[in-house]
Amino acid sequence: MSTTPIRPTRSVCPVCLRNLPASLVREEDGRILLTKQCPEHGAYRVPVWRGAVDFDRWLLGNEPLDPSLGLRCPQDCGLCPEHESGSCCVLLEVTRRCNLRCRFCFADGGCEKADPPLEALKADIREIARLCGEPLLQLSGGEPTLRDDLPQLVRCAKDAGCSYVQLNTNGIRLARDPDYVRRLAEAGLDIVFLQFDGTEDRIYEALRGAPLLQTKLEAIRVCGEAGLGVTLVPTVVKGVNTDNLGKLVRLAVGLAPDVRGIHFQPVSWFGRTPGLPGEEDRYTLDQLMADLSDQAGIPVESFMPSRCDHPLCGFHADFLIRPDGGLRPLSSITHSSRSRGCAKDNREYVARHWRRPPDEPEPASAKTLSDEMDFDAFLYRLRHHSLALSSMAFQDAVNLNIERLHRCTLHVYDKGKIKPFCAKYLTPTGE
């Protein structure tokens, strides 16, 4: 099948991570591939778009990577003058311990037994706040709730000036220890970023090695009682849970306002996931949008490109929940390059949609959803009966596009440096 070059960029060799020229090319069937060739390890091609959504429209107004840029990425990476975006969210690993051994794990959790000292992590948090202004801080791991002193880290982050604090967790301890959840909430935790792969135990058994659905649901209940908003975070793996997306959306609708949104993460091959996947193993961002549209009855036009990252990095879509459980779109694909937000704008968007709203009386007029409802009723439904769908399509050594890396706003603190997420966790395939 013939291909047409449409966009130059740079990437890396999946084996040796050498920086290479690369191209986005279009096949006759509409697929978009990233192609590259290492002089030592040969040629590679990987699908990045399947043609389910118009590629050119999705990239509207976004210029290719300047040929003079990205020549050294991501070796010795830290944010440099070439980097185009500030920090929206900064991730800090507070432990490498874990109480699961998941099939897919970007951080290879469970590989260490000792935790970083509390005071060292507090110093790291203060340095993050100094370097990044007022970021959304994500406490991650491993499994961060294995630390009994995690509430102290939450409080330290708030005292240091972090705008919001988010916990990345599998939810096991949250389900079993309501007092621990209460202490996290009292310390100032804003968002629970809950690993939640689907509505059936077969999915958890395949991806996490245990039937965890009831544990996850209990974690949501406990967090709701503590006033914490929960965002469900499924790792989406082709053939495992790609047929469960609509059911997951419907479950989230029924759990609002405790559940504020779903943040889909199509699987990438890094961290604990070695080897080189086949082309058909790839689950692209436009496939995810198309499957959500089909399974959940969501118009494809509801999805918008990421606000301040590269358009190929993710999407977001906002909905009002109708009294019958359906979703009324509040967003549209219509956009331009001028609508791109800064990291602070994106941070406030995340907090506005993922934090749990305070309890308040429901106006009688808010019990229905109509074009004639008054403004106060509309705002109430927006706060308590809404759902945000979003996605982050992480990159690995095979599909890494340095044009995307330059726009990353999800960063990781690593030994005094602030690094783009996909640079920090970049893993050679070893093949």
C-alpha positions in Angstrom: 0.0 0.0 0.0 1.4 3.4 -1.0 2.0 6.2 1.5 2.1 9.9 1.3 4.4 12.0 3.7 2.3 14.6 5.5 4.4 15.8 8.4 8.1 15.6 9.4 9.1 15.1 13.0 11.7 13.3 15.1 11.5 10.2 17.2 13.9 7.6 18.7 15.0 4.1 17.9 13.0 1.7 20.1 16.1 -0.4 20.8 18.9 2.1 21.4 16.8 5.3 22.0 18.9 7.1 19.5 17.3 10.4 18.3 16.1 9.9 14.7 14.3 11.9 11.9 10.8 10.5 11.5 7.7 11.2 9.4 3.9 11.0 9.7 2.6 9.4 6.5 -0.9 8.7 5.3 -1.8 5.3 3.8 -4.5 5.0 1.1 -7.0 3.7 3.6 -6.6 6.8 5.7 -4.4 5.4 8.4 -1.6 7.7 9.7 1.7 6.0 10.5 4.8 7.2 12.3 7.9 5.9 10.3 11.6 6.0 11.1 14.8 4.1 10.5 17.7 3.5 12.7 21.0 2.8 10.9 21.8 0.0 13.4 18.4 -1.5 14.2 16.4 -1.0 11.0 13.1 0.6 10.0 10.0 0.9 12.2 6.4 1.9 11.4 3.5 2.2 13.9 -0.1 3.4 13.5 -0.9 6.6 15.4 -4.4 7.2 13.8 -6.8 4.8 12.2 -9.0 7.2 10.3 -12.1 7.0 12.5 -11.9 10.8 13.1 -10.7 13.3 10.5 -7.0 13.7 11.2 -6.5 17.1 9.5 -9.5 18.6 11.3 -8.2 17.3 14.6 -4.8 18.9 14.1 -6.3 22.1 12.8 -3.9 25.0 13.2 -1.0 23.0 14.7 2.3 23.5 12.9 4.9 20.6 12.5 8.0 20.5 14.6 10.6 23.1 13.4 13.5 21.1 11.8 16.0 22.9 14.0 14.3 21.6 17.2 14.1 18.3 19.0 17.6 17.2 17.9 18.7 16.0 21.3 15.3 15.0 22.9 14.9 13.1 25.1 18.4 12.3 26.2 19.3 13.9 29.6 15.8 15.4 29.5 14.7 18.2 31.8 12.6 21.2 30.7 14.7 23.2 28.4 14.2 26.5 26.5 12.8 24.5 23.5 9.9 23.1 25.6 6.7 24.9 24.7 4.5 24.3 27.7 4.6 24.9 31.5 3.6 22.4 34.1 0.0 21.7 34.6 0.4 18.5 36.7 3.7 17.3 38.3 4.0 13.7 39.4 6.0 12.8 42.4 6.8 9.1 43.2 6.5 8.7 47.0 7.1 4.9 47.0 8.1 2.1 44.6 6.3 -0.4 46.8 3.0 -1.8 45.6 0.3 -4.3 46.8 -0.4 -5.4 43.2 1.7 -6.7 40.4 -0.1 -5.3 37.4 0.5 -6.5 33.9 1.0 -3.0 32.7 2.8 -0.5 35.0 4.7 2.5 33.7 6.7 2.8 37.0 7.4 -0.9 37.5 5.7 -0.7 40.9 6.7 -3.3 43.6 10.3 -3.4 42.6 11.6 -1.9 45.8 10.9 -2.4 49.6 12.1 0.8 51.1 10.4 4.2 50.8 12.1 7.6 50.4 12.3 9.4 53.8 9.4 11.7 54.7 11.6 14.8 55.1 13.3 14.2 51.7 9.9 14.1 50.0 8.8 17.2 51.8 11.9 19.0 50.4 11.1 17.6 46.9 7.6 19.0 47.2 8.8 22.5 48.2 11.3 22.3 45.2 8.5 21.4 42.8 6.4 24.3 44.0 9.5 26.6 43.6 10.2 25.4 40.1 6.7 25.1 38.8 4.7 27.9 40.5 1.4 26.5 41.7 1.1 23.1 40.0 -1.4 20.3 40.5 0.7 17.8 42.4 0.0 14.1 41.8 1.3 11.8 44.5 2.1 8.5 42.8 4.1 5.3 43.0 4.1 2.3 43.3 1.0 2.5 45.5 1.2 5.7 47.5 -1.4 4.7 50.1 1.1 2.1 51.5 2.7 5.2 53.2 1.0 5.8 56.6 2.4 9.4 56.5 0.7 10.3 53.1 -1.6 12.8 54.8 1.5 14.7 55.9 2.7 14.9 52.3 -0.7 16.2 51.2 -0.6 18.9 53.9 3.0 19.8 53.0 2.0 20.3 49.3 -0.8 22.6 50.3 1.5 24.6 52.6 4.2 24.8 49.9 1.7 26.4 47.5 0.6 23.6 45.2 -2.8 24.6 43.9 -4.3 21.1 44.1 -3.2 17.6 45.2 -4.2 14.5 43.4 -3.7 10.9 44.6 -2.9 8.2 42.0 -4.1 4.9 43.6 -5.5 1.5 43.1 -7.9 2.2 45.9 -7.4 -1.0 47.9 -6.5 0.7 51.1 -9.1 3.5 50.6 -11.8 0.8 50.5 -10.5 -0.9 53.7 -9.5 2.1 55.8 -12.1 5.0 55.9 -10.2 6.7 58.7 -7.2 7.0 56.5 -9.4 8.5 53.7 -10.8 11.0 56.2 -7.3 12.1 57.2 -6.3 12.5 53.6 -9.4 14.7 53.1 -8.7 16.8 56.2 -5.1 17.3 55.0 -6.4 18.9 51.8 -6.5 16.2 49.2 -8.5 17.4 46.2 -8.8 14.5 43.7 -8.6 10.7 43.8 -7.3 9.4 40.5 -8.6 5.8 40.8 -7.3 2.9 38.7 -10.6 1.5 37.4 -10.4 -0.6 34.3 -14.0 -1.7 33.7 -17.3 -3.0 35.1 -16.4 -6.7 35.1 -14.0 -8.7 37.3 -12.6 -10.6 34.2 -11.0 -7.3 33.2 -9.2 -6.8 36.6 -8.1 -10.5 36.6 -6.6 -9.9 33.2 -4.9 -6.6 33.9 -4.4 -6.6 37.7 -4.3 -10.3 38.6 -7.3 -10.2 41.0 -11.1 -9.6 41.0 -11.2 -6.1 42.3 -14.4 -4.6 41.1 -16.2 -4.6 44.5 -13.1 -3.2 46.2 -13.0 -0.3 43.6 -16.7 0.5 44.2 -16.2 0.5 47.9 -13.3 2.9 47.5 -15.6 5.3 45.6 -18.3 5.1 48.3 -15.7 5.8 51.1 -14.2 8.7 49.2 -17.7 10.2 48.5 -18.5 10.1 52.2 -15.3 12.0 52.9 -16.2 14.6 50.3 -13.5 13.6 47.8 -14.2 13.6 44.1 -13.1 10.4 42.2 -11.9 10.2 38.6 -11.9 6.7 37.1 -8.7 5.9 35.2 -9.0 2.8 33.0 -6.0 1.4 31.2 -7.6 0.5 27.8 -6.2 -2.7 26.3 -7.4 -3.9 22.9 -9.4 -7.2 23.3 -9.5 -6.9 27.1 -11.8 -3.9 27.9 -12.4 -2.1 24.6 -15.9 -3.7 24.5 -16.7 -2.4 28.0 -16.3 1.4 27.5 -20.0 2.2 27.2 -20.8 0.2 30.3 -18.1 2.1 32.2 -19.6 5.4 31.1 -23.0 4.3 32.3 -21.6 3.2 35.6 -19.9 6.5 36.1 -23.1 8.3 35.4 -24.8 6.3 38.1 -22.1 7.1 40.6 -22.1 10.9 40.1 -21.4 13.2 41.9 -18.9 11.0 43.8 -17.4 10.1 40.4 -16.5 13.3 38.5 -15.1 11.9 35.3 -13.3 9.1 33.4 -9.7 9.6 32.2 -9.0 6.9 29.6 -5.4 5.8 29.0 -4.8 3.6 25.9 -2.1 1.2 26.8 1.5 2.1 25.9 4.5 -0.2 25.9 6.9 1.1 28.5 7.8 0.4 32.1 7.0 -3.2 33.0 5.7 -4.0 29.5 8.7 -5.1 27.4 8.7 -6.2 23.8 7.6 -4.8 20.5 3.8 -4.9 20.0 2.3 -5.6 16.6 0.5 -2.9 14.6 -2.9 -4.4 15.4 -2.2 -4.3 19.1 -2.1 -0.5 19.0 -5.3 1.2 20.2 -5.3 4.8 18.9 -6.9 7.9 20.2 -9.4 8.1 17.3 -10.4 4.5 17.8 -11.1 5.3 21.4 -13.4 8.2 20.4 -15.2 6.1 17.8 -15.8 3.2 20.3 -17.0 5.6 23.0 -19.4 7.1 20.4 -20.7 3.8 19.4 -21.0 2.2 22.8 -22.1 5.2 24.9 -24.2 7.1 22.3 -21.8 10.1 22.4 -21.5 12.2 19.3 -17.9 12.1 18.0 -18.2 15.9 17.6 -18.3 16.2 21.4 -14.6 15.4 21.7 -12.1 18.2 21.7 -8.3 18.0 21.5 -6.3 18.5 24.7 -6.4 22.1 25.8 -2.7 22.7 26.1 -0.9 19.5 25.2 -0.5 18.4 21.6 -3.8 17.4 19.9 -2.5 13.8 19.5 -1.9 13.5 23.2 -5.5 13.4 24.3 -9.1 14.7 24.3 -11.7 16.1 26.6 -15.5 16.2 26.5 -18.0 17.6 29.0 -21.6 16.5 29.5 -24.6 17.3 31.6 -26.3 14.1 33.0 -29.9 14.0 32.0 -32.5 12.8 34.6 -32.9 9.6 32.5 -29.1 8.9 32.7 -28.3 10.1 29.2 -25.6 12.6 28.4 -26.1 16.1 26.9 -22.9 17.3 25.3 -21.4 20.7 26.4 -18.4 20.6 24.1 -17.7 20.5 20.4 -14.8 19.7 18.1 -15.0 23.2 16.7 -11.8 24.9 17.7 -8.7 26.7 16.4 -5.1 27.0 17.3 -5.9 30.2 19.1 -8.1 28.3 21.6 -5.1 26.5 23.1 -4.9 27.1 26.8 -1.9 27.6 29.1 -0.9 25.1 31.8 -2.7 27.2 34.4 -5.9 27.2 32.4 -5.7 23.4 32.0 -5.0 23.0 35.7 -8.1 25.0 36.7 -10.2 23.0 34.1 -9.1 19.8 35.7 -9.9 21.0 39.2 -13.2 22.4 38.2 -14.3 19.1 36.7 -12.6 16.5 39.0 -13.1 17.9 42.5 -16.2 16.9 44.4 -18.6 19.9 44.8 -19.7 20.8 48.3 -23.1 19.6 49.4 -25.9 22.1 48.8 -29.7 22.1 48.6 -31.0 21.1 45.2 -33.3 23.7 43.6 -36.6 22.2 42.6 -36.1 23.5 39.1 -32.8 21.5 38.8 -34.6 18.1 39.0 -35.3 18.4 35.3 -33.1 19.4 32.4 -34.6 21.8 29.9 -33.8 24.8 27.8 -36.1 26.8 30.0 -34.5 26.0 33.3 -33.2 29.0 35.3 -29.5 29.8 35.6 -29.1 28.7 39.2 -30.6 25.4 38.4 -28.3 25.0 35.4 -25.3 25.7 37.6 -26.4 23.2 40.2 -26.7 20.5 37.6 -23.4 21.5 36.1 -21.8 21.0 39.6 -23.6 17.9 40.7 -24.9 16.2 37.6 -22.1 16.4 35.0 -19.4 14.1 33.7 -16.0 14.8 32.1 -14.5 12.3 29.7 -10.8 12.7 28.9 -7.9 10.7 27.7 -4.1 10.7 27.7 -2.4 8.6 25.0 1.0 8.1 26.4 4.0 7.5 24.1 6.5 4.7 24.2 9.8 4.2 22.3 8.0 2.9 19.2 5.5 5.7 18.7 7.3 8.6 20.4 6.8 11.8 18.5 9.1 14.6 19.7 6.7 17.2 18.3 4.2 15.9 20.9 6.9 15.8 23.6 7.6 19.5 23.2 4.0 20.4 24.2 3.8 18.1 27.2 2.3 19.6 30.4 2.3 16.4 32.5 5.7 16.4 34.1 7.6 14.2 36.6 10.0 15.4 39.3 13.2 13.3 39.1 16.3 14.1 41.2 16.0 17.9 40.9 14.7 17.9 37.3 11.2 18.5 35.8 10.8 16.0 33.0 8.0 15.4 30.5 6.2 12.2 31.6 6.9 10.3 28.3 10.6 11.2 28.5 11.0 10.1 32.1 9.4 6.6 31.6 10.7 5.9 28.1 11.8 2.3 28.0 13.8 0.5 25.3 12.2 -2.6 23.8 15.3 -4.7 24.1 14.6 -6.2 20.6 
